[in-house]
Amino acid sequence: MTVLTMRLMAETIHFDDARPGSVPRGWLAGKTGRGEPHWAVAVDASAPSQPQVLKQSGQATFAVCLYTNAALSNGYVAVKFKPVSGKEDQAGGVIWRAQDTDNYYVCRANAMEDNVTLYKTVNGKRTSLDIVGRVGGYGVKAKVASGEWHTLRVEFAGRRCKVLFDGRHMFDVEDSTFSAAGMIGVWTKADSVTLFDDFTFGQ
């Protein structure tokens, strides 16, 4: 595994070099909890970077796809995502400091709830984290339109994480559960069918 340094420029993965129907090279497709996720590259006419996207179309408690060729302790991760469908959930998220598919931070935006929330997942159990400057509550309200592309970005250094959705600073969180460098990736919940493109990371 290659650990990124402060000298590394940003890298963006467009999923256009992978064979449709396959998991892209360097990615680990998996899940947290139960179910059968289905991660695969697909051709999509709406892709921000033509012609392909990474698509999750199965069902799992949480579907996780980790990029194993890099590890970050401090830096940022961002992705463009499009919630397509889902009766139980329509969500897309980014993961960082992942130790495995059961231990990581995740920030997700949900089109059924119209909110953005940051969690820690420890031994497979997900817990939402309090927002800096606010006691209690659950995430922050934001319009997450189904069938449209959105951008989710998290910047993290030490205990502090800064969340941006569609270019707008939403909130900050402080937590020290995971401090070591870890994998980055993307995430969905339940029966969410979600597309991902332009996965960007760096320090």
mmCIF file of the C-alpha atoms, coordinates in Angstrom:
data_MODEL
# 
_entry.id   MODEL 
# 
loop_
_atom_site.group_PDB 
_atom_site.id 
_atom_site.type_symbol 
_atom_site.label_atom_id 
_atom_site.label_alt_id 
_atom_site.label_comp_id 
_atom_site.label_asym_id 
_atom_site.label_entity_id 
_atom_site.label_seq_id 
_atom_site.pdbx_PDB_ins_code 
_atom_site.Cartn_x 
_atom_site.Cartn_y 
_atom_site.Cartn_z 
_atom_site.occupancy 
_atom_site.B_iso_or_equiv 
_atom_site.pdbx_formal_charge 
_atom_site.auth_seq_id 
_atom_site.auth_comp_id 
_atom_site.auth_asym_id 
_atom_site.auth_atom_id 
_atom_site.pdbx_PDB_model_num 
ATOM 1   C CA . MET A 1 1   ? 0.000   0.000  0.000   1.00 0.00 ? 1   MET A CA 1 
ATOM 2   C CA . THR A 1 2   ? 1.334   3.439  -0.906  1.00 0.00 ? 2   THR A CA 1 
ATOM 3   C CA . VAL A 1 3   ? 1.063   6.104  1.786   1.00 0.00 ? 3   VAL A CA 1 
ATOM 4   C CA . LEU A 1 4   ? 0.486   9.548  0.331   1.00 0.00 ? 4   LEU A CA 1 
ATOM 5   C CA . THR A 1 5   ? 2.743   12.427 1.386   1.00 0.00 ? 5   THR A CA 1 
ATOM 6   C CA . MET A 1 6   ? 2.289   16.181 1.455   1.00 0.00 ? 6   MET A CA 1 
ATOM 7   C CA . ARG A 1 7   ? 4.202   16.378 -1.841  1.00 0.00 ? 7   ARG A CA 1 
ATOM 8   C CA . LEU A 1 8   ? 1.598   14.372 -3.720  1.00 0.00 ? 8   LEU A CA 1 
ATOM 9   C CA . MET A 1 9   ? -0.609  16.308 -6.121  1.00 0.00 ? 9   MET A CA 1 
ATOM 10  C CA . ALA A 1 10  ? -4.307  15.546 -6.285  1.00 0.00 ? 10  ALA A CA 1 
ATOM 11  C CA . GLU A 1 11  ? -5.333  12.436 -8.182  1.00 0.00 ? 11  GLU A CA 1 
ATOM 12  C CA . THR A 1 12  ? -8.698  11.879 -9.869  1.00 0.00 ? 12  THR A CA 1 
ATOM 13  C CA . ILE A 1 13  ? -10.125 8.516  -10.899 1.00 0.00 ? 13  ILE A CA 1 
ATOM 14  C CA . HIS A 1 14  ? -12.703 8.651  -13.700 1.00 0.00 ? 14  HIS A CA 1 
ATOM 15  C CA . PHE A 1 15  ? -13.357 4.877  -14.029 1.00 0.00 ? 15  PHE A CA 1 
ATOM 16  C CA . ASP A 1 16  ? -13.019 5.175  -17.808 1.00 0.00 ? 16  ASP A CA 1 
ATOM 17  C CA . ASP A 1 17  ? -10.118 2.741  -18.194 1.00 0.00 ? 17  ASP A CA 1 
ATOM 18  C CA . ALA A 1 18  ? -11.902 -0.185 -16.534 1.00 0.00 ? 18  ALA A CA 1 
ATOM 19  C CA . ARG A 1 19  ? -13.898 -2.839 -18.350 1.00 0.00 ? 19  ARG A CA 1 
ATOM 20  C CA . PRO A 1 20  ? -17.679 -2.316 -17.987 1.00 0.00 ? 20  PRO A CA 1 
ATOM 21  C CA . GLY A 1 21  ? -19.187 -4.892 -15.670 1.00 0.00 ? 21  GLY A CA 1 
ATOM 22  C CA . SER A 1 22  ? -16.010 -5.253 -13.608 1.00 0.00 ? 22  SER A CA 1 
ATOM 23  C CA . VAL A 1 23  ? -14.695 -3.807 -10.357 1.00 0.00 ? 23  VAL A CA 1 
ATOM 24  C CA . PRO A 1 24  ? -11.931 -1.323 -11.304 1.00 0.00 ? 24  PRO A CA 1 
ATOM 25  C CA . ARG A 1 25  ? -8.337  -2.331 -10.602 1.00 0.00 ? 25  ARG A CA 1 
ATOM 26  C CA . GLY A 1 26  ? -7.132  -1.211 -7.187  1.00 0.00 ? 26  GLY A CA 1 
ATOM 27  C CA . TRP A 1 27  ? -10.604 -1.250 -5.650  1.00 0.00 ? 27  TRP A CA 1 
ATOM 28  C CA . LEU A 1 28  ? -12.009 -3.664 -3.059  1.00 0.00 ? 28  LEU A CA 1 
ATOM 29  C CA . ALA A 1 29  ? -15.758 -4.183 -3.377  1.00 0.00 ? 29  ALA A CA 1 
ATOM 30  C CA . GLY A 1 30  ? -17.425 -5.224 -0.146  1.00 0.00 ? 30  GLY A CA 1 
ATOM 31  C CA . LYS A 1 31  ? -19.980 -4.456 2.525   1.00 0.00 ? 31  LYS A CA 1 
ATOM 32  C CA . THR A 1 32  ? -20.545 -3.684 6.184   1.00 0.00 ? 32  THR A CA 1 
ATOM 33  C CA . GLY A 1 33  ? -23.221 -5.923 7.636   1.00 0.00 ? 33  GLY A CA 1 
ATOM 34  C CA . ARG A 1 34  ? -25.465 -8.178 5.590   1.00 0.00 ? 34  ARG A CA 1 
ATOM 35  C CA . GLY A 1 35  ? -26.627 -8.339 2.000   1.00 0.00 ? 35  GLY A CA 1 
ATOM 36  C CA . GLU A 1 36  ? -25.224 -8.612 -1.502  1.00 0.00 ? 36  GLU A CA 1 
ATOM 37  C CA . PRO A 1 37  ? -23.861 -5.356 -2.902  1.00 0.00 ? 37  PRO A CA 1 
ATOM 38  C CA . HIS A 1 38  ? -23.044 -5.149 -6.588  1.00 0.00 ? 38  HIS A CA 1 
ATOM 39  C CA . TRP A 1 39  ? -20.223 -2.798 -7.508  1.00 0.00 ? 39  TRP A CA 1 
ATOM 40  C CA . ALA A 1 40  ? -19.308 -2.529 -11.190 1.00 0.00 ? 40  ALA A CA 1 
ATOM 41  C CA . VAL A 1 41  ? -18.184 -0.029 -13.798 1.00 0.00 ? 41  VAL A CA 1 
ATOM 42  C CA . ALA A 1 42  ? -21.003 0.960  -16.169 1.00 0.00 ? 42  ALA A CA 1 
ATOM 43  C CA . VAL A 1 43  ? -21.436 3.179  -19.210 1.00 0.00 ? 43  VAL A CA 1 
ATOM 44  C CA . ASP A 1 44  ? -23.735 6.095  -18.405 1.00 0.00 ? 44  ASP A CA 1 
ATOM 45  C CA . ALA A 1 45  ? -24.723 8.951  -20.707 1.00 0.00 ? 45  ALA A CA 1 
ATOM 46  C CA . SER A 1 46  ? -24.982 11.391 -17.804 1.00 0.00 ? 46  SER A CA 1 
ATOM 47  C CA . ALA A 1 47  ? -21.449 10.770 -16.471 1.00 0.00 ? 47  ALA A CA 1 
ATOM 48  C CA . PRO A 1 48  ? -19.623 14.017 -15.661 1.00 0.00 ? 48  PRO A CA 1 
ATOM 49  C CA . SER A 1 49  ? -16.496 12.429 -17.155 1.00 0.00 ? 49  SER A CA 1 
ATOM 50  C CA . GLN A 1 50  ? -17.614 10.376 -20.136 1.00 0.00 ? 50  GLN A CA 1 
ATOM 51  C CA . PRO A 1 51  ? -18.222 7.590  -20.709 1.00 0.00 ? 51  PRO A CA 1 
ATOM 52  C CA . GLN A 1 52  ? -18.166 5.474  -17.505 1.00 0.00 ? 52  GLN A CA 1 
ATOM 53  C CA . VAL A 1 53  ? -19.089 5.525  -13.824 1.00 0.00 ? 53  VAL A CA 1 
ATOM 54  C CA . LEU A 1 54  ? -18.817 3.227  -10.832 1.00 0.00 ? 54  LEU A CA 1 
ATOM 55  C CA . LYS A 1 55  ? -22.281 1.886  -10.017 1.00 0.00 ? 55  LYS A CA 1 
ATOM 56  C CA . GLN A 1 56  ? -23.705 0.194  -6.931  1.00 0.00 ? 56  GLN A CA 1 
ATOM 57  C CA . SER A 1 57  ? -26.926 -1.660 -7.719  1.00 0.00 ? 57  SER A CA 1 
ATOM 58  C CA . GLY A 1 58  ? -27.173 -4.425 -5.103  1.00 0.00 ? 58  GLY A CA 1 
ATOM 59  C CA . GLN A 1 59  ? -28.598 -4.430 -1.595  1.00 0.00 ? 59  GLN A CA 1 
ATOM 60  C CA . ALA A 1 60  ? -26.629 -4.472 1.649   1.00 0.00 ? 60  ALA A CA 1 
ATOM 61  C CA . THR A 1 61  ? -26.720 -2.922 5.089   1.00 0.00 ? 61  THR A CA 1 
ATOM 62  C CA . PHE A 1 62  ? -23.909 -0.698 3.830   1.00 0.00 ? 62  PHE A CA 1 
ATOM 63  C CA . ALA A 1 63  ? -22.180 -1.244 0.479   1.00 0.00 ? 63  ALA A CA 1 
ATOM 64  C CA . VAL A 1 64  ? -18.494 -0.279 0.615   1.00 0.00 ? 64  VAL A CA 1 
ATOM 65  C CA . CYS A 1 65  ? -15.913 0.049  -2.168  1.00 0.00 ? 65  CYS A CA 1 
ATOM 66  C CA . LEU A 1 66  ? -12.381 0.907  -0.991  1.00 0.00 ? 66  LEU A CA 1 
ATOM 67  C CA . TYR A 1 67  ? -9.456  2.197  -3.017  1.00 0.00 ? 67  TYR A CA 1 
ATOM 68  C CA . THR A 1 68  ? -6.550  0.081  -1.795  1.00 0.00 ? 68  THR A CA 1 
ATOM 69  C CA . ASN A 1 69  ? -3.694  1.777  -3.685  1.00 0.00 ? 69  ASN A CA 1 
ATOM 70  C CA . ALA A 1 70  ? -3.462  4.745  -1.314  1.00 0.00 ? 70  ALA A CA 1 
ATOM 71  C CA . ALA A 1 71  ? -3.770  5.556  2.376   1.00 0.00 ? 71  ALA A CA 1 
ATOM 72  C CA . LEU A 1 72  ? -4.391  8.945  3.938   1.00 0.00 ? 72  LEU A CA 1 
ATOM 73  C CA . SER A 1 73  ? -4.091  10.201 7.493   1.00 0.00 ? 73  SER A CA 1 
ATOM 74  C CA . ASN A 1 74  ? -4.613  13.890 6.639   1.00 0.00 ? 74  ASN A CA 1 
ATOM 75  C CA . GLY A 1 75  ? -5.916  15.252 3.347   1.00 0.00 ? 75  GLY A CA 1 
ATOM 76  C CA . TYR A 1 76  ? -9.189  15.227 1.462   1.00 0.00 ? 76  TYR A CA 1 
ATOM 77  C CA . VAL A 1 77  ? -11.444 12.949 -0.534  1.00 0.00 ? 77  VAL A CA 1 
ATOM 78  C CA . ALA A 1 78  ? -14.226 14.026 -2.900  1.00 0.00 ? 78  ALA A CA 1 
ATOM 79  C CA . VAL A 1 79  ? -16.594 12.396 -5.352  1.00 0.00 ? 79  VAL A CA 1 
ATOM 80  C CA . LYS A 1 80  ? -19.426 13.235 -7.714  1.00 0.00 ? 80  LYS A CA 1 
ATOM 81  C CA . PHE A 1 81  ? -22.433 10.992 -7.119  1.00 0.00 ? 81  PHE A CA 1 
ATOM 82  C CA . LYS A 1 82  ? -25.933 10.556 -8.471  1.00 0.00 ? 82  LYS A CA 1 
ATOM 83  C CA . PRO A 1 83  ? -28.669 8.853  -6.416  1.00 0.00 ? 83  PRO A CA 1 
ATOM 84  C CA . VAL A 1 84  ? -30.733 6.968  -8.983  1.00 0.00 ? 84  VAL A CA 1 
ATOM 85  C CA . SER A 1 85  ? -33.312 4.919  -7.086  1.00 0.00 ? 85  SER A CA 1 
ATOM 86  C CA . GLY A 1 86  ? -34.165 3.026  -3.920  1.00 0.00 ? 86  GLY A CA 1 
ATOM 87  C CA . LYS A 1 87  ? -37.334 2.402  -1.917  1.00 0.00 ? 87  LYS A CA 1 
ATOM 88  C CA . GLU A 1 88  ? -35.584 2.217  1.452   1.00 0.00 ? 88  GLU A CA 1 
ATOM 89  C CA . ASP A 1 89  ? -32.728 4.636  0.833   1.00 0.00 ? 89  ASP A CA 1 
ATOM 90  C CA . GLN A 1 90  ? -31.091 6.809  -1.828  1.00 0.00 ? 90  GLN A CA 1 
ATOM 91  C CA . ALA A 1 91  ? -27.663 7.732  -0.555  1.00 0.00 ? 91  ALA A CA 1 
ATOM 92  C CA . GLY A 1 92  ? -24.058 8.217  -1.587  1.00 0.00 ? 92  GLY A CA 1 
ATOM 93  C CA . GLY A 1 93  ? -21.021 8.771  0.564   1.00 0.00 ? 93  GLY A CA 1 
ATOM 94  C CA . VAL A 1 94  ? -17.236 8.986  0.860   1.00 0.00 ? 94  VAL A CA 1 
ATOM 95  C CA . ILE A 1 95  ? -15.036 6.989  3.224   1.00 0.00 ? 95  ILE A CA 1 
ATOM 96  C CA . TRP A 1 96  ? -11.645 7.862  4.749   1.00 0.00 ? 96  TRP A CA 1 
ATOM 97  C CA . ARG A 1 97  ? -9.166  6.396  7.252   1.00 0.00 ? 97  ARG A CA 1 
ATOM 98  C CA . ALA A 1 98  ? -10.685 2.970  6.619   1.00 0.00 ? 98  ALA A CA 1 
ATOM 99  C CA . GLN A 1 99  ? -8.878  0.104  8.323   1.00 0.00 ? 99  GLN A CA 1 
ATOM 100 C CA . ASP A 1 100 ? -11.185 -2.446 6.679   1.00 0.00 ? 100 ASP A CA 1 
ATOM 101 C CA . THR A 1 101 ? -14.841 -2.696 5.622   1.00 0.00 ? 101 THR A CA 1 
ATOM 102 C CA . ASP A 1 102 ? -16.008 -2.551 9.266   1.00 0.00 ? 102 ASP A CA 1 
ATOM 103 C CA . ASN A 1 103 ? -13.914 0.349  10.593  1.00 0.00 ? 103 ASN A CA 1 
ATOM 104 C CA . TYR A 1 104 ? -13.917 3.791  8.947   1.00 0.00 ? 104 TYR A CA 1 
ATOM 105 C CA . TYR A 1 105 ? -15.301 7.316  8.810   1.00 0.00 ? 105 TYR A CA 1 
ATOM 106 C CA . VAL A 1 106 ? -18.066 8.006  6.289   1.00 0.00 ? 106 VAL A CA 1 
ATOM 107 C CA . CYS A 1 107 ? -19.947 11.127 5.260   1.00 0.00 ? 107 CYS A CA 1 
ATOM 108 C CA . ARG A 1 108 ? -23.068 10.638 3.204   1.00 0.00 ? 108 ARG A CA 1 
ATOM 109 C CA . ALA A 1 109 ? -25.804 12.672 1.543   1.00 0.00 ? 109 ALA A CA 1 
ATOM 110 C CA . ASN A 1 110 ? -29.301 11.195 1.409   1.00 0.00 ? 110 ASN A CA 1 
ATOM 111 C CA . ALA A 1 111 ? -31.924 12.090 -1.200  1.00 0.00 ? 111 ALA A CA 1 
ATOM 112 C CA . MET A 1 112 ? -34.770 10.563 0.809   1.00 0.00 ? 112 MET A CA 1 
ATOM 113 C CA . GLU A 1 113 ? -33.937 12.520 3.965   1.00 0.00 ? 113 GLU A CA 1 
ATOM 114 C CA . ASP A 1 114 ? -32.455 15.631 2.287   1.00 0.00 ? 114 ASP A CA 1 
ATOM 115 C CA . ASN A 1 115 ? -29.546 15.806 4.689   1.00 0.00 ? 115 ASN A CA 1 
ATOM 116 C CA . VAL A 1 116 ? -25.780 15.332 5.008   1.00 0.00 ? 116 VAL A CA 1 
ATOM 117 C CA . THR A 1 117 ? -24.394 13.382 7.978   1.00 0.00 ? 117 THR A CA 1 
ATOM 118 C CA . LEU A 1 118 ? -20.967 12.212 9.171   1.00 0.00 ? 118 LEU A CA 1 
ATOM 119 C CA . TYR A 1 119 ? -20.512 8.899  10.990  1.00 0.00 ? 119 TYR A CA 1 
ATOM 120 C CA . LYS A 1 120 ? -17.886 6.618  12.417  1.00 0.00 ? 120 LYS A CA 1 
ATOM 121 C CA . THR A 1 121 ? -18.265 2.886  11.842  1.00 0.00 ? 121 THR A CA 1 
ATOM 122 C CA . VAL A 1 122 ? -16.548 0.781  14.509  1.00 0.00 ? 122 VAL A CA 1 
ATOM 123 C CA . ASN A 1 123 ? -16.618 -3.018 14.281  1.00 0.00 ? 123 ASN A CA 1 
ATOM 124 C CA . GLY A 1 124 ? -19.516 -2.700 11.867  1.00 0.00 ? 124 GLY A CA 1 
ATOM 125 C CA . LYS A 1 125 ? -21.639 -0.402 14.066  1.00 0.00 ? 125 LYS A CA 1 
ATOM 126 C CA . ARG A 1 126 ? -22.393 3.050  12.653  1.00 0.00 ? 126 ARG A CA 1 
ATOM 127 C CA . THR A 1 127 ? -22.752 6.094  14.943  1.00 0.00 ? 127 THR A CA 1 
ATOM 128 C CA . SER A 1 128 ? -23.432 9.683  13.862  1.00 0.00 ? 128 SER A CA 1 
ATOM 129 C CA . LEU A 1 129 ? -21.028 12.319 15.192  1.00 0.00 ? 129 LEU A CA 1 
ATOM 130 C CA . ASP A 1 130 ? -21.909 15.646 16.795  1.00 0.00 ? 130 ASP A CA 1 
ATOM 131 C CA . ILE A 1 131 ? -21.312 18.821 14.812  1.00 0.00 ? 131 ILE A CA 1 
ATOM 132 C CA . VAL A 1 132 ? -18.845 21.369 16.158  1.00 0.00 ? 132 VAL A CA 1 
ATOM 133 C CA . GLY A 1 133 ? -20.747 24.199 17.837  1.00 0.00 ? 133 GLY A CA 1 
ATOM 134 C CA . ARG A 1 134 ? -24.002 22.265 18.177  1.00 0.00 ? 134 ARG A CA 1 
ATOM 135 C CA . VAL A 1 135 ? -25.181 19.822 20.813  1.00 0.00 ? 135 VAL A CA 1 
ATOM 136 C CA . GLY A 1 136 ? -27.366 16.972 19.569  1.00 0.00 ? 136 GLY A CA 1 
ATOM 137 C CA . GLY A 1 137 ? -29.250 16.767 16.300  1.00 0.00 ? 137 GLY A CA 1 
ATOM 138 C CA . TYR A 1 138 ? -28.640 14.642 13.269  1.00 0.00 ? 138 TYR A CA 1 
ATOM 139 C CA . GLY A 1 139 ? -26.628 15.981 10.346  1.00 0.00 ? 139 GLY A CA 1 
ATOM 140 C CA . VAL A 1 140 ? -27.526 19.120 8.419   1.00 0.00 ? 140 VAL A CA 1 
ATOM 141 C CA . LYS A 1 141 ? -30.475 19.650 6.102   1.00 0.00 ? 141 LYS A CA 1 
ATOM 142 C CA . ALA A 1 142 ? -29.618 20.040 2.408   1.00 0.00 ? 142 ALA A CA 1 
ATOM 143 C CA . LYS A 1 143 ? -31.521 19.439 -0.812  1.00 0.00 ? 143 LYS A CA 1 
ATOM 144 C CA . VAL A 1 144 ? -30.148 16.204 -2.274  1.00 0.00 ? 144 VAL A CA 1 
ATOM 145 C CA . ALA A 1 145 ? -32.086 15.796 -5.515  1.00 0.00 ? 145 ALA A CA 1 
ATOM 146 C CA . SER A 1 146 ? -32.554 12.263 -6.790  1.00 0.00 ? 146 SER A CA 1 
ATOM 147 C CA . GLY A 1 147 ? -31.526 11.779 -10.408 1.00 0.00 ? 147 GLY A CA 1 
ATOM 148 C CA . GLU A 1 148 ? -29.013 14.631 -10.300 1.00 0.00 ? 148 GLU A CA 1 
ATOM 149 C CA . TRP A 1 149 ? -25.244 14.751 -9.845  1.00 0.00 ? 149 TRP A CA 1 
ATOM 150 C CA . HIS A 1 150 ? -23.867 16.183 -6.608  1.00 0.00 ? 150 HIS A CA 1 
ATOM 151 C CA . THR A 1 151 ? -20.393 16.681 -5.155  1.00 0.00 ? 151 THR A CA 1 
ATOM 152 C CA . LEU A 1 152 ? -19.403 15.541 -1.671  1.00 0.00 ? 152 LEU A CA 1 
ATOM 153 C CA . ARG A 1 153 ? -16.004 16.482 -0.225  1.00 0.00 ? 153 ARG A CA 1 
ATOM 154 C CA . VAL A 1 154 ? -14.420 15.922 3.187   1.00 0.00 ? 154 VAL A CA 1 
ATOM 155 C CA . GLU A 1 155 ? -11.184 17.569 4.323   1.00 0.00 ? 155 GLU A CA 1 
ATOM 156 C CA . PHE A 1 156 ? -9.555  16.005 7.383   1.00 0.00 ? 156 PHE A CA 1 
ATOM 157 C CA . ALA A 1 157 ? -6.545  16.789 9.575   1.00 0.00 ? 157 ALA A CA 1 
ATOM 158 C CA . GLY A 1 158 ? -6.004  15.397 13.064  1.00 0.00 ? 158 GLY A CA 1 
ATOM 159 C CA . ARG A 1 159 ? -9.332  15.335 14.917  1.00 0.00 ? 159 ARG A CA 1 
ATOM 160 C CA . ARG A 1 160 ? -11.054 17.832 12.600  1.00 0.00 ? 160 ARG A CA 1 
ATOM 161 C CA . CYS A 1 161 ? -13.169 16.998 9.550   1.00 0.00 ? 161 CYS A CA 1 
ATOM 162 C CA . LYS A 1 162 ? -14.729 19.630 7.281   1.00 0.00 ? 162 LYS A CA 1 
ATOM 163 C CA . VAL A 1 163 ? -17.701 18.671 5.094   1.00 0.00 ? 163 VAL A CA 1 
ATOM 164 C CA . LEU A 1 164 ? -18.613 20.377 1.811   1.00 0.00 ? 164 LEU A CA 1 
ATOM 165 C CA . PHE A 1 165 ? -21.680 19.501 -0.277  1.00 0.00 ? 165 PHE A CA 1 
ATOM 166 C CA . ASP A 1 166 ? -22.108 20.904 -3.791  1.00 0.00 ? 166 ASP A CA 1 
ATOM 167 C CA . GLY A 1 167 ? -19.341 23.372 -3.007  1.00 0.00 ? 167 GLY A CA 1 
ATOM 168 C CA . ARG A 1 168 ? -20.934 24.690 0.203   1.00 0.00 ? 168 ARG A CA 1 
ATOM 169 C CA . HIS A 1 169 ? -19.338 24.283 3.621   1.00 0.00 ? 169 HIS A CA 1 
ATOM 170 C CA . MET A 1 170 ? -21.922 22.338 5.638   1.00 0.00 ? 170 MET A CA 1 
ATOM 171 C CA . PHE A 1 171 ? -20.306 21.654 9.023   1.00 0.00 ? 171 PHE A CA 1 
ATOM 172 C CA . ASP A 1 172 ? -17.226 20.446 10.925  1.00 0.00 ? 172 ASP A CA 1 
ATOM 173 C CA . VAL A 1 173 ? -16.823 17.431 13.212  1.00 0.00 ? 173 VAL A CA 1 
ATOM 174 C CA . GLU A 1 174 ? -14.120 16.548 15.737  1.00 0.00 ? 174 GLU A CA 1 
ATOM 175 C CA . ASP A 1 175 ? -13.338 12.935 16.649  1.00 0.00 ? 175 ASP A CA 1 
ATOM 176 C CA . SER A 1 176 ? -10.256 10.849 17.432  1.00 0.00 ? 176 SER A CA 1 
ATOM 177 C CA . THR A 1 177 ? -11.515 7.297  16.932  1.00 0.00 ? 177 THR A CA 1 
ATOM 178 C CA . PHE A 1 178 ? -9.405  6.774  13.804  1.00 0.00 ? 178 PHE A CA 1 
ATOM 179 C CA . SER A 1 179 ? -6.154  8.714  13.576  1.00 0.00 ? 179 SER A CA 1 
ATOM 180 C CA . ALA A 1 180 ? -3.881  6.436  11.543  1.00 0.00 ? 180 ALA A CA 1 
ATOM 181 C CA . ALA A 1 181 ? -3.655  6.495  7.757   1.00 0.00 ? 181 ALA A CA 1 
ATOM 182 C CA . GLY A 1 182 ? -6.334  4.415  6.112   1.00 0.00 ? 182 GLY A CA 1 
ATOM 183 C CA . MET A 1 183 ? -8.005  3.601  2.825   1.00 0.00 ? 183 MET A CA 1 
ATOM 184 C CA . ILE A 1 184 ? -10.507 5.873  1.101   1.00 0.00 ? 184 ILE A CA 1 
ATOM 185 C CA . GLY A 1 185 ? -13.574 4.948  -0.888  1.00 0.00 ? 185 GLY A CA 1 
ATOM 186 C CA . VAL A 1 186 ? -17.289 5.254  -1.591  1.00 0.00 ? 186 VAL A CA 1 
ATOM 187 C CA . TRP A 1 187 ? -20.407 4.003  0.171   1.00 0.00 ? 187 TRP A CA 1 
ATOM 188 C CA . THR A 1 188 ? -24.142 3.420  -0.164  1.00 0.00 ? 188 THR A CA 1 
ATOM 189 C CA . LYS A 1 189 ? -26.889 2.125  2.105   1.00 0.00 ? 189 LYS A CA 1 
ATOM 190 C CA . ALA A 1 190 ? -29.616 -0.503 1.776   1.00 0.00 ? 190 ALA A CA 1 
ATOM 191 C CA . ASP A 1 191 ? -31.183 -0.620 -1.710  1.00 0.00 ? 191 ASP A CA 1 
ATOM 192 C CA . SER A 1 192 ? -29.628 2.610  -2.970  1.00 0.00 ? 192 SER A CA 1 
ATOM 193 C CA . VAL A 1 193 ? -28.732 2.500  -6.653  1.00 0.00 ? 193 VAL A CA 1 
ATOM 194 C CA . THR A 1 194 ? -26.030 5.148  -6.887  1.00 0.00 ? 194 THR A CA 1 
ATOM 195 C CA . LEU A 1 195 ? -23.517 6.260  -9.529  1.00 0.00 ? 195 LEU A CA 1 
ATOM 196 C CA . PHE A 1 196 ? -20.054 7.652  -8.747  1.00 0.00 ? 196 PHE A CA 1 
ATOM 197 C CA . ASP A 1 197 ? -17.574 9.554  -10.920 1.00 0.00 ? 197 ASP A CA 1 
ATOM 198 C CA . ASP A 1 198 ? -14.513 11.820 -10.582 1.00 0.00 ? 198 ASP A CA 1 
ATOM 199 C CA . PHE A 1 199 ? -13.210 10.306 -7.352  1.00 0.00 ? 199 PHE A CA 1 
ATOM 200 C CA . THR A 1 200 ? -10.541 12.766 -6.206  1.00 0.00 ? 200 THR A CA 1 
ATOM 201 C CA . PHE A 1 201 ? -8.104  12.651 -3.290  1.00 0.00 ? 201 PHE A CA 1 
ATOM 202 C CA . GLY A 1 202 ? -4.865  14.208 -2.096  1.00 0.00 ? 202 GLY A CA 1 
ATOM 203 C CA . GLN A 1 203 ? -3.091  16.110 0.654   1.00 0.00 ? 203 GLN A CA 1 
# 
